[in-house]
Amino acid sequence: MKDSSPVGTTDHVEATRTPTKSPSISSRSLICSAINETRAASHIARQAGQRVGLVPTMGALHEGHLSLVRAARTQSDFVIVSIFVNPLQFGPKEDLSNYPRTFERDRALLEKEGVDLIFAPSDAEMYPRGAVTYVNVEGLSERLDGLSRPGHFRGVTTVVSKLFHIAEPDKAFFGQKDAAQVAIIKRMVRDLDMAVEIVVCPIVREPDGLAMSSRNAYLDPYQRKQALVLSRALNRVQELFEGGEREARLLIAAGEEVFRGEPAVRLDYVSVVDRDSLEPLEQGGVGSAARRRGLRGRDAADRQRTSGELGPPKRTAANLGYAEFCSIPYSRACHPERSEGHAFPDRNC
């Protein structure tokens, strides 16, 4: 039985353990599509005294995913990576059918990183016919992305809770890029007394500053250039905060002003929120977020719920939804009840 003592969360934890495998040596990973096989493999590893690390993904892996895998390898003895395009977190007009699926490429990348087990279930394996049970974090799931994507976070927490029950990891690794998702998963773990530690790892960006995302593959060069308005806006907010600005409305206005310089991009939201509750703050926030929406086409509009256009109106492509976040420090002046520190220690804007 796993230790059920209280668990914490770790933000931007550095490597503290020696990897059990060399990432330069490719080895065959165990590939499981069945829940009972994956659970059994995890059980054997834990019985042998190994610490199990889990990296949940939807595949179409990039360097951001691989950074999570490397963190898992350095902090775990047995690493499980799940590849499952979760239908519950896609809305009826989103890009489920067109989401990139590159399993053979993903497998090769994970084997090169020394992953022990790849869990790649089918929809029917994860959600048997007649399944009617969901996990929903009330309140938080309706904020930020959840406001414009109703049901999205319910789908995320449902699948993540199932993965935790299947793999029974000691640690699970997530990226800071999905900061709202991280906050919601942390609350789920706390509220349901799950014996897993959530490890949050830094955003990985392209050389020009765009956060890596599987959906970046949808972008043509024109759209790709426009998407950089996200990081520019967040950098501007960060600069103002570091310069002493604490009024959330002014920080938000500065971010919105940057977006106005890219008229083909329509803004979904810029928010200054508490990193745990995701509630808006009036002063000295710990996070700011912006969301870029993709191209709006006629038939393609069904692939992603969108509120705006990116790129020339004549173009037709999948509508894309992305969120980028940066985190700025707590200030005793603004939050005297909290200890001074950083939501995420590294600057990633």
Secondary structure per residue as TSV (DSSP state, phi and psi in degrees):
chain	resnum	aa	ss	phi	psi
A	1	M	-	360.0	140.9
A	2	K	-	-74.0	152.1
A	3	D	-	-63.6	124.4
A	4	S	-	-102.2	17.1
A	5	S	S	-66.5	158.8
A	6	P	-	-55.1	142.1
A	7	V	-	-116.8	153.1
A	8	G	-	-111.5	-168.3
A	9	T	E	-127.3	153.2
A	10	T	E	-126.1	127.3
A	11	D	E	-106.6	125.7
A	12	H	S	54.7	46.8
A	13	V	-	-72.9	136.0
A	14	E	-	-85.3	162.9
A	15	A	-	-62.6	132.2
A	16	T	-	-127.4	-5.0
A	17	R	S	-126.0	153.2
A	18	T	-	-79.7	127.8
A	19	P	-	-58.9	146.0
A	20	T	S	-80.3	-16.2
A	21	K	S	-134.0	153.1
A	22	S	-	-84.6	127.8
A	23	P	T	-66.1	-15.7
A	24	S	T	-83.3	-9.7
A	25	I	S	-107.7	114.9
A	26	S	-	-77.6	132.4
A	27	S	-	-134.9	153.2
A	28	R	-	-70.5	126.7
A	29	S	-	-86.1	147.5
A	30	L	E	-72.0	127.1
A	31	I	E	-109.0	121.6
A	32	C	E	-122.4	135.1
A	33	S	-	-110.7	-8.1
A	34	A	S	-104.5	140.5
A	35	I	H	-62.5	-45.0
A	36	N	H	-65.4	-33.8
A	37	E	H	-67.1	-42.7
A	38	T	H	-66.0	-44.5
A	39	R	H	-61.8	-40.9
A	40	A	H	-64.8	-42.3
A	41	A	H	-63.3	-41.7
A	42	S	H	-63.9	-40.5
A	43	H	H	-62.7	-42.7
A	44	I	H	-62.5	-42.8
A	45	A	H	-61.9	-44.1
A	46	R	H	-68.9	-35.2
A	47	Q	H	-64.1	-29.0
A	48	A	T	-82.6	4.9
A	49	G	T	84.4	13.9
A	50	Q	-	-88.6	145.9
A	51	R	-	-90.5	130.7
A	52	V	E	-98.6	130.2
A	53	G	E	-115.2	139.8
A	54	L	E	-122.0	133.6
A	55	V	E	-120.3	101.8
A	56	P	E	-77.4	131.0
A	57	T	E	-141.2	167.8
A	58	M	-	-108.3	16.9
A	59	G	S	80.8	-161.6
A	60	A	-	50.4	53.9
A	61	L	-	-68.9	147.3
A	62	H	-	-136.1	-174.8
A	63	E	H	-62.9	-28.4
A	64	G	H	-62.7	-45.6
A	65	H	H	-60.7	-44.4
A	66	L	H	-66.2	-28.7
A	67	S	H	-65.9	-33.7
A	68	L	H	-67.8	-41.0
A	69	V	H	-61.2	-42.6
A	70	R	H	-66.4	-38.0
A	71	A	H	-63.1	-41.0
A	72	A	H	-63.7	-40.0
A	73	R	H	-65.3	-35.1
A	74	T	H	-79.9	-17.1
A	75	Q	H	-115.3	3.3
A	76	S	-	-137.5	162.6
A	77	D	S	-100.6	-27.5
A	78	F	E	-132.9	116.0
A	79	V	E	-108.0	126.1
A	80	I	E	-112.0	130.9
A	81	V	E	-117.8	125.3
A	82	S	E	-95.8	140.3
A	83	I	E	-124.1	106.8
A	84	F	-	-154.8	115.8
A	85	V	-	-80.8	101.3
A	86	N	-	-78.9	109.8
A	87	P	G	-66.1	-23.8
A	88	L	G	-67.8	-22.4
A	89	Q	G	-95.7	6.1
A	90	F	S	-104.9	135.0
A	91	G	-	-78.8	171.1
A	92	P	T	-64.4	-20.3
A	93	K	T	-113.4	24.9
A	94	E	S	-103.5	-173.0
A	95	D	S	-98.8	37.1
A	96	L	T	-56.4	-49.3
A	97	S	T	-69.5	-22.4
A	98	N	T	-106.3	0.9
A	99	Y	S	-60.4	136.2
A	100	P	-	-58.3	132.8
A	101	R	-	-126.8	109.6
A	102	T	-	-133.2	57.4
A	103	F	H	-60.1	-46.3
A	104	E	H	-62.5	-41.2
A	105	R	H	-64.4	-43.6
A	106	D	H	-61.9	-42.4
A	107	R	H	-60.7	-43.7
A	108	A	H	-61.7	-42.4
A	109	L	H	-63.3	-43.1
A	110	L	H	-70.3	-35.7
A	111	E	H	-66.8	-36.2
A	112	K	H	-63.6	-32.0
A	113	E	T	-83.5	-1.4
A	114	G	T	79.3	27.0
A	115	V	-	-67.5	137.9
A	116	D	S	-80.8	-40.1
A	117	L	E	-143.5	133.8
A	118	I	E	-109.8	119.1
A	119	F	E	-100.0	111.2
A	120	A	-	-127.7	77.7
A	121	P	-	-81.5	164.3
A	122	S	-	-86.9	167.9
A	123	D	H	-58.8	-42.2
A	124	A	H	-66.5	-31.5
A	125	E	H	-68.3	-41.2
A	126	M	H	-79.4	-35.1
A	127	Y	S	-130.0	82.4
A	128	P	-	-61.5	156.1
A	129	R	T	-54.9	133.3
A	130	G	T	90.8	-1.2
A	131	A	-	-64.6	128.4
A	132	V	-	-132.3	12.6
A	133	T	-	-101.7	133.0
A	134	Y	-	-131.3	160.6
A	135	V	-	-117.0	124.4
A	136	N	-	-133.9	130.0
A	137	V	-	-93.0	100.9
A	138	E	T	-59.7	142.2
A	139	G	T	86.1	-64.1
A	140	L	G	-63.2	-36.4
A	141	S	G	-69.7	-11.9
A	142	E	G	-101.9	9.6
A	143	R	S	-106.7	161.4
A	144	L	T	51.3	-120.7
A	145	D	H	-56.6	-33.7
A	146	G	H	-64.1	-22.3
A	147	L	H	-69.9	-40.7
A	148	S	H	-97.0	-6.6
A	149	R	S	-128.8	69.7
A	150	P	T	-57.8	132.8
A	151	G	T	88.8	-12.5
A	152	H	H	-59.8	-52.9
A	153	F	H	-71.0	-27.2
A	154	R	H	-61.9	-39.8
A	155	G	H	-65.3	-38.5
A	156	V	H	-64.9	-50.6
A	157	T	H	-68.2	-31.4
A	158	T	H	-64.2	-48.8
A	159	V	H	-70.3	-37.8
A	160	V	H	-66.4	-39.9
A	161	S	H	-63.6	-38.5
A	162	K	H	-64.7	-42.5
A	163	L	H	-62.5	-39.3
A	164	F	H	-63.2	-40.0
A	165	H	H	-70.0	-33.5
A	166	I	H	-75.5	-51.3
A	167	A	H	-86.1	-22.0
A	168	E	-	46.2	55.7
A	169	P	-	-76.2	154.3
A	170	D	S	-79.1	-34.3
A	171	K	E	-137.2	145.9
A	172	A	E	-127.2	140.8
A	173	F	E	-116.2	127.8
A	174	F	E	-133.8	157.2
A	175	G	E	-93.2	146.6
A	176	Q	G	-65.5	-23.6
A	177	K	G	-53.4	-37.8
A	178	D	G	-95.7	62.0
A	179	A	H	-64.6	-37.9
A	180	A	H	-65.1	-42.1
A	181	Q	H	-59.7	-43.6
A	182	V	H	-60.5	-45.0
A	183	A	H	-60.8	-40.5
A	184	I	H	-70.0	-41.5
A	185	I	H	-66.2	-39.5
A	186	K	H	-60.1	-43.1
A	187	R	H	-65.3	-40.6
A	188	M	H	-59.7	-45.9
A	189	V	H	-61.2	-42.8
A	190	R	H	-66.8	-47.9
A	191	D	H	-66.9	-33.1
A	192	L	T	-101.0	8.5
A	193	D	T	54.3	43.6
A	194	M	-	-77.8	134.4
A	195	A	-	-87.3	62.6
A	196	V	-	-140.7	141.3
A	197	E	E	-96.7	128.8
A	198	I	E	-91.4	119.8
A	199	V	E	-107.0	121.8
A	200	V	E	-102.0	126.5
A	201	C	E	-112.4	154.2
A	202	P	-	-63.0	154.2
A	203	I	-	-63.8	139.1
A	204	V	-	-108.6	125.4
A	205	R	B	-115.1	156.1
A	206	E	-	-68.2	161.8
A	207	P	T	-53.8	-29.5
A	208	D	T	-87.6	-0.3
A	209	G	S	107.1	-11.5
A	210	L	-	-71.8	129.7
A	211	A	B	-63.6	136.8
A	212	M	-	-67.5	138.0
A	213	S	-	-153.2	143.9
A	214	S	G	-60.6	-31.6
A	215	R	G	-76.8	-6.9
A	216	N	G	-60.8	-22.5
A	217	A	G	-63.4	-20.7
A	218	Y	G	-71.7	-21.4
A	219	L	-	-83.8	136.8
A	220	D	-	-88.0	172.5
A	221	P	H	-56.0	-36.0
A	222	Y	H	-65.3	-48.1
A	223	Q	H	-66.1	-38.9
A	224	R	H	-58.3	-40.7
A	225	K	H	-67.5	-41.0
A	226	Q	H	-65.3	-33.0
A	227	A	T	-62.5	-19.2
A	228	L	T	-66.2	-10.9
A	229	V	H	-60.6	-26.7
A	230	L	H	-59.1	-56.6
A	231	S	H	-68.1	-32.8
A	232	R	H	-63.5	-42.7
A	233	A	H	-64.8	-43.4
A	234	L	H	-67.0	-38.1
A	235	N	H	-61.3	-39.8
A	236	R	H	-63.7	-43.2
A	237	V	H	-61.3	-44.6
A	238	Q	H	-61.2	-43.5
A	239	E	H	-61.2	-43.4
A	240	L	H	-64.9	-41.2
A	241	F	H	-63.3	-45.3
A	242	E	H	-66.1	-22.5
A	243	G	T	-83.7	-1.2
A	244	G	T	112.6	-6.0
A	245	E	-	-72.2	132.1
A	246	R	-	-126.3	-7.6
A	247	E	B	-76.9	117.0
A	248	A	H	-59.8	-39.0
A	249	R	H	-63.4	-32.7
A	250	L	H	-76.2	-36.7
A	251	L	H	-64.6	-42.8
A	252	I	H	-64.0	-43.9
A	253	A	H	-60.4	-37.7
A	254	A	H	-65.9	-40.9
A	255	G	H	-64.8	-41.6
A	256	E	H	-65.0	-34.3
A	257	E	H	-63.3	-39.2
A	258	V	H	-62.2	-40.5
A	259	F	H	-65.1	-32.8
A	260	R	H	-65.0	-19.8
A	261	G	T	-77.2	-6.2
A	262	E	S	-124.6	76.8
A	263	P	T	-62.3	-21.2
A	264	A	T	-77.4	-9.3
A	265	V	S	-104.9	124.6
A	266	R	-	-99.4	132.6
A	267	L	E	-81.9	137.1
A	268	D	E	-88.5	-58.0
A	269	Y	E	-159.1	151.2
A	270	V	E	-126.4	124.2
A	271	S	E	-135.0	147.7
A	272	V	E	-112.9	114.0
A	273	V	E	-133.7	162.6
A	274	D	-	-73.1	135.9
A	275	R	T	-67.9	-23.4
A	276	D	T	-96.2	-46.9
A	277	S	T	-91.1	-16.7
A	278	L	-	63.1	16.0
A	279	E	-	-79.6	142.7
A	280	P	B	-61.1	144.7
A	281	L	-	-114.8	148.2
A	282	E	S	-89.2	-27.1
A	283	Q	B	-138.9	149.7
A	284	G	S	43.4	60.6
A	285	G	-	-70.7	173.0
A	286	V	S	-109.3	-0.2
A	287	G	E	-160.7	150.4
A	288	S	E	-134.4	149.6
A	289	A	E	-141.3	147.0
A	290	A	E	-135.5	150.4
A	291	R	E	-126.1	130.0
A	292	R	E	-101.6	133.4
A	293	R	E	-102.9	155.4
A	294	G	-	-97.5	-166.0
A	295	L	-	-62.8	146.7
A	296	R	-	-112.5	111.4
A	297	G	-	-118.0	171.5
A	298	R	T	-70.7	-73.6
A	299	D	G	-67.4	-35.3
A	300	A	G	-70.8	-13.6
A	301	A	G	-61.6	-23.7
A	302	D	G	-70.2	-11.9
A	303	R	G	-86.3	-16.3
A	304	Q	S	-162.1	126.7
A	305	R	-	-62.2	130.7
A	306	T	-	-142.6	156.4
A	307	S	S	-121.8	7.4
A	308	G	S	-163.7	-170.5
A	309	E	-	-123.2	148.6
A	310	L	-	-131.9	118.6
A	311	G	S	100.2	177.3
A	312	P	-	-61.4	139.2
A	313	P	T	-57.1	-26.4
A	314	K	T	-73.3	-15.6
A	315	R	-	-76.1	150.4
A	316	T	-	-129.1	125.0
A	317	A	-	-161.8	177.4
A	318	A	-	-63.0	140.0
A	319	N	-	-78.9	133.4
A	320	L	-	-116.1	142.6
A	321	G	E	-124.0	122.2
A	322	Y	E	-134.1	150.1
A	323	A	E	-126.6	138.6
A	324	E	E	-125.5	144.3
A	325	F	E	-132.4	149.7
A	326	C	E	-131.1	156.7
A	327	S	E	-123.3	138.0
A	328	I	-	-123.0	155.3
A	329	P	-	-69.0	154.5
A	330	Y	-	-66.6	151.7
A	331	S	-	-124.8	132.3
A	332	R	T	-59.6	-32.6
A	333	A	T	-64.4	-32.5
A	334	C	T	-93.7	-31.1
A	335	H	-	-132.4	71.0
A	336	P	T	-62.7	-20.0
A	337	E	T	-81.5	-9.5
A	338	R	S	-107.2	151.2
A	339	S	-	-75.3	152.6
A	340	E	S	-72.0	139.7
A	341	G	-	171.9	-171.5
A	342	H	-	-115.6	141.5
A	343	A	S	-63.4	-45.8
A	344	F	S	-136.7	117.9
A	345	P	S	-60.0	-32.6
A	346	D	S	-85.3	147.3
A	347	R	-	-81.5	121.3
A	348	N	-	-125.1	15.3
A	349	C	-	-87.4	360.0
